[in-house]
Amino acid sequence: MTDATDKGNESMRKPVGTLEYLLRIQKDIQRPGRIFIYFGDILINRFRGFVEGYCACMQDNGLSDDGYSAFQEWLQEVKRHVLEPDWTVRLLRDSQGRHEDAIRKYLDLVVEFVALRPDVAGKPPSIVGSRHSGTFDTLLRIRQELEHGRWGRLGESRDIERFSAFVDGYNACRLANGIVDERYSKFFDWLRDSKHELPGEGWPAKYLRDCRGDHEQAIRKYLDFAAEFAALQGG
């Protein structure tokens, strides 16, 4: 759901931070039907997962994300938004339970912050490390953490929609920043063509049904397929 990016000369791209990407989304979804391209089912929990995934990719690839960090501080200090444990609760409450309205409220706050702090918002991310991490890499890391009883960056979430959106957000960041990840594309094709485990309804819905509504087991099923594919590829 996240391949809505310009695929020009990747090596010439400047880094695209979380704040800039959210601003792009806010502009794009003014057109009818575009919000589905980014988030699939329009749920605030999916939106949260998407943002978390994008931020994780920035961190994993040694890219600073100062603009988004400043935006979060502004939300807390100026707007009095409590970001933890779940910043989606207030947005959904203020939107009378309407998920799309809640997402748009958050993105409108991004626009407001950018207008007030163009000096911060307009500063491109810097490269603060030499790490390289693709989407497939992080799937294997998450699985390893789960094998040791840790949810790590996923916190205590057991929601498969949020996890699926985390993967989408991570991949969106990868594409926006020209990070090559051939294994993820091949895994996606293998899951669809060889395992027939990528149905039109989406893998979260199928795996949740296969696991009788157990979100954690559904997530583990997806990650086990990633491990299976990695083993076939030689690790």
C-alpha positions as CSV (number, residue, x, y, z in Angstrom):
1,M,0.0,0.0,0.0
2,T,3.0,2.3,0.2
3,D,4.6,2.4,-3.2
4,A,3.3,5.9,-3.8
5,T,6.7,7.5,-4.4
6,D,8.7,9.0,-7.1
7,K,11.1,6.4,-8.4
8,G,13.6,8.8,-10.0
9,N,17.4,8.7,-9.6
10,E,17.6,7.2,-6.1
11,S,21.3,8.0,-5.6
12,M,20.6,11.7,-6.1
13,R,17.7,11.9,-3.6
14,K,18.0,14.0,-0.4
15,P,16.8,12.2,2.7
16,V,13.1,12.4,3.3
17,G,12.2,12.5,7.0
18,T,9.0,11.4,8.6
19,L,7.6,15.0,8.8
20,E,8.2,15.7,5.2
21,Y,6.6,12.4,4.2
22,L,3.5,13.1,6.3
23,L,3.2,16.5,4.7
24,R,3.3,14.9,1.3
25,I,0.6,12.5,2.4
26,Q,-1.6,15.4,3.7
27,K,-1.4,17.2,0.4
28,D,-2.0,14.0,-1.7
29,I,-5.1,12.8,0.2
30,Q,-6.9,16.0,-0.6
31,R,-7.8,14.1,-3.8
32,P,-10.6,11.5,-3.4
33,G,-9.6,8.0,-2.7
34,R,-5.9,8.7,-2.2
35,I,-5.8,8.0,1.6
36,F,-6.4,4.3,0.9
37,I,-3.1,4.1,-1.1
38,Y,-1.1,4.8,2.0
39,F,-3.0,3.1,4.8
40,G,-5.3,0.5,3.3
41,D,-8.2,0.1,5.7
42,I,-8.6,3.6,7.2
43,L,-8.0,2.9,10.8
44,I,-6.2,5.2,13.3
45,N,-4.2,2.2,14.6
46,R,-2.9,1.5,11.0
47,F,-1.9,5.1,10.8
48,R,0.0,4.9,14.0
49,G,1.8,1.7,12.9
50,F,2.7,3.4,9.6
51,V,4.3,6.4,11.3
52,E,6.1,4.1,13.7
53,G,7.5,2.0,10.8
54,Y,8.7,5.1,8.9
55,C,10.4,6.4,12.0
56,A,12.0,3.0,12.7
57,C,13.4,2.9,9.2
58,M,14.9,6.4,9.6
59,Q,16.6,5.3,12.8
60,D,17.8,1.9,11.4
61,N,19.5,3.6,8.5
62,G,21.3,6.3,10.4
63,L,19.1,9.2,9.3
64,S,18.3,11.9,11.7
65,D,14.6,12.7,12.1
66,D,14.9,16.1,13.9
67,G,11.9,17.6,12.2
68,Y,9.5,14.9,13.4
69,S,11.1,15.0,16.9
70,A,10.5,18.7,17.1
71,F,6.9,18.2,15.9
72,Q,6.3,15.7,18.7
73,E,7.7,18.1,21.3
74,W,5.4,20.8,20.0
75,L,2.4,18.5,20.3
76,Q,3.2,17.9,23.9
77,E,4.3,21.3,25.0
78,V,2.0,23.6,22.9
79,K,-0.9,21.4,21.9
80,R,-0.9,19.4,25.2
81,H,-1.2,16.1,23.4
82,V,-0.2,13.2,25.5
83,L,1.9,11.0,23.1
84,E,2.1,8.0,25.4
85,P,0.9,5.4,25.9
86,D,-1.4,5.9,22.9
87,W,-1.7,9.3,21.2
88,T,-4.4,7.9,18.9
89,V,-7.0,7.9,21.7
90,R,-7.5,11.6,22.0
91,L,-7.6,12.0,18.2
92,L,-10.3,9.4,17.8
93,R,-12.3,10.9,20.7
94,D,-12.1,14.4,19.3
95,S,-13.3,13.0,16.0
96,Q,-16.3,11.3,17.5
97,G,-14.9,7.9,16.6
98,R,-14.4,8.7,12.9
99,H,-11.0,7.2,12.0
100,E,-10.4,9.1,8.8
101,D,-11.2,12.4,10.5
102,A,-8.7,11.5,13.3
103,I,-6.0,10.8,10.7
104,R,-6.7,14.0,8.9
105,K,-6.6,16.0,12.2
106,Y,-3.1,14.7,12.9
107,L,-2.0,15.6,9.4
108,D,-3.5,19.0,9.8
109,L,-1.4,19.4,12.9
110,V,1.7,18.6,10.8
111,V,0.7,21.4,8.4
112,E,0.2,23.8,11.3
113,F,3.6,23.0,12.7
114,V,5.4,23.3,9.4
115,A,3.8,26.8,8.9
116,L,4.9,27.9,12.4
117,R,8.4,26.4,12.3
118,P,9.6,26.4,8.7
119,D,13.2,26.6,9.9
120,V,12.9,23.2,11.7
121,A,10.5,21.6,9.3
122,G,12.4,22.5,6.2
123,K,15.8,21.2,7.5
124,P,16.6,17.9,5.7
125,P,17.6,14.9,7.7
126,S,21.3,14.4,8.0
127,I,23.2,11.1,7.8
128,V,24.3,10.2,11.3
129,G,25.4,6.7,10.7
130,S,26.4,4.2,8.1
131,R,23.9,1.5,8.8
132,H,21.8,-0.1,6.1
133,S,18.5,-1.8,6.8
134,G,15.8,-2.9,4.5
135,T,12.3,-4.0,5.2
136,F,13.2,-7.7,5.1
137,D,16.0,-7.1,7.6
138,T,13.7,-5.6,10.1
139,L,11.2,-8.5,9.7
140,L,13.9,-10.9,10.7
141,R,15.0,-8.8,13.6
142,I,11.5,-8.5,15.0
143,R,11.1,-12.3,14.7
144,Q,14.3,-12.8,16.6
145,E,13.1,-10.5,19.3
146,L,9.9,-12.4,19.6
147,E,11.8,-15.7,19.9
148,H,13.4,-14.2,23.0
149,G,10.1,-13.0,24.4
150,R,10.6,-9.3,23.4
151,W,8.3,-7.1,21.3
152,G,11.0,-4.5,21.0
153,R,9.9,-1.6,18.8
154,L,6.4,-3.0,18.5
155,G,5.9,-2.3,22.2
156,E,3.1,-4.3,23.7
157,S,1.0,-4.1,20.6
158,R,-0.6,-7.4,19.6
159,D,-2.6,-5.8,16.8
160,I,-2.0,-7.3,13.3
161,E,-3.3,-4.2,11.5
162,R,-0.8,-2.0,13.3
163,F,2.0,-4.4,12.6
164,S,1.0,-4.6,8.9
165,A,1.0,-0.8,8.7
166,F,4.4,-0.7,10.5
167,V,5.8,-2.9,7.7
168,D,4.2,-0.5,5.1
169,G,5.6,2.5,6.8
170,Y,9.1,1.0,7.0
171,N,8.9,0.2,3.3
172,A,7.6,3.6,2.4
173,C,10.7,5.2,4.1
174,R,12.9,2.7,2.3
175,L,11.5,3.7,-1.1
176,A,11.5,7.4,-0.4
177,N,15.1,7.3,0.7
178,G,16.4,5.1,-2.1
179,I,17.3,2.1,0.1
180,V,17.6,-1.0,-2.0
181,D,16.0,-4.1,-0.6
182,E,15.8,-6.9,-3.2
183,R,15.0,-9.5,-0.7
184,Y,11.8,-7.9,0.4
185,S,10.5,-7.7,-3.2
186,K,11.4,-11.3,-3.8
187,F,9.8,-12.3,-0.5
188,F,6.6,-10.6,-1.5
189,D,6.6,-12.4,-4.8
190,W,7.4,-15.8,-3.2
191,L,4.7,-15.4,-0.6
192,R,2.2,-14.6,-3.4
193,D,3.3,-17.0,-6.2
194,S,4.9,-20.0,-4.4
195,K,3.1,-20.1,-1.0
196,H,-0.2,-18.6,-2.2
197,E,-0.4,-16.7,1.1
198,L,-1.0,-13.2,-0.2
199,P,-4.8,-13.1,-1.0
200,G,-6.7,-10.2,-2.3
201,E,-8.3,-9.6,1.0
202,G,-4.8,-8.9,2.4
203,W,-2.6,-11.2,4.6
204,P,-3.6,-9.7,7.9
205,A,-7.3,-10.7,7.5
206,K,-6.4,-14.2,6.3
207,Y,-3.8,-14.9,8.9
208,L,-6.0,-13.6,11.7
209,R,-8.7,-16.0,10.5
210,D,-6.3,-18.9,10.2
211,C,-5.2,-18.2,13.8
212,R,-8.7,-18.0,15.1
213,G,-8.5,-14.3,16.0
214,D,-5.1,-14.5,17.8
215,H,-3.2,-11.4,16.7
216,E,0.1,-12.5,18.1
217,Q,0.0,-15.9,16.3
218,A,-1.1,-14.2,13.1
219,I,1.9,-11.9,13.3
220,R,4.2,-14.8,14.1
221,K,2.9,-16.7,11.1
222,Y,3.9,-13.8,8.8
223,L,7.3,-13.6,10.4
224,D,7.8,-17.4,10.2
225,F,7.3,-17.1,6.4
226,A,10.0,-14.5,6.3
227,A,12.3,-16.8,8.2
228,E,11.4,-19.7,5.8
229,F,12.2,-17.5,2.8
230,A,15.5,-16.3,4.4
231,A,16.5,-20.0,4.9
232,L,15.8,-20.8,1.3
233,Q,17.9,-17.8,0.2
234,G,20.8,-19.0,2.4
235,G,20.2,-16.8,5.5
